[in-house]
Amino acid sequence: MTEDTVFMKIIRREIPADIVYEDASTIAFLDIRPNNPGHTLVVPKTFARNIFDIRDETLDAVMHTVRLIAPAVRNAVSADGMTIIMNNEPASGQIVFHAHVHLIPRFSNDGFGHLPQKQYVPGEAASIAEKIRQALA
Ligand code: 5GP
């Protein structure tokens, strides 16, 4: 695990970013390659790789900032909606291994729609749900 991420460089002002908000625990700045204009990342100043190792209080701070800035991002670009996601590990698309939440402004005509959806075979959902319950026990 490394803490020398590109986001740490932004936090330390070693590389530029379009910062829109900062407090003691988090920073928010525009994604350099936006899915839509206004695409914003909220990043904890305390390092975590992703959802699988982030501490409760760190995630709480991130989500507080997400909630705080979401209306401002929406209003700034006159978005019709917003997709809020967190990619965790490469299989999900994570490319920067420093936890972050994406605020992606959405527009009725942006053409992105919904992630493709699948169907369970009979019994599959019940089996998976039971495995999750056991993992939590
Ligand atoms: P991930 O795929 O890891 O969930 O998202 C990482 C995001 O960080 C990507 O959308 C990418 O465009 C953005 N990103 C990567 N490097 C930089 C950078 O140097 N500055 C900014 N502002 N965003 C970056």
Boltz pocket constraint, residues with backbone or C-beta under 6 A from the ligand:
constraints:
  - pocket:
      binder: B
      contacts: [[A, 6], [A, 16], [A, 17], [A, 18], [A, 29], [A, 30], [A, 31], [A, 32], [A, 33], [A, 34], [A, 41], [A, 86], [A, 87], [A, 93], [A, 94], [A, 95], [A, 96], [A, 97], [A, 100]]
      max_distance: 6.0
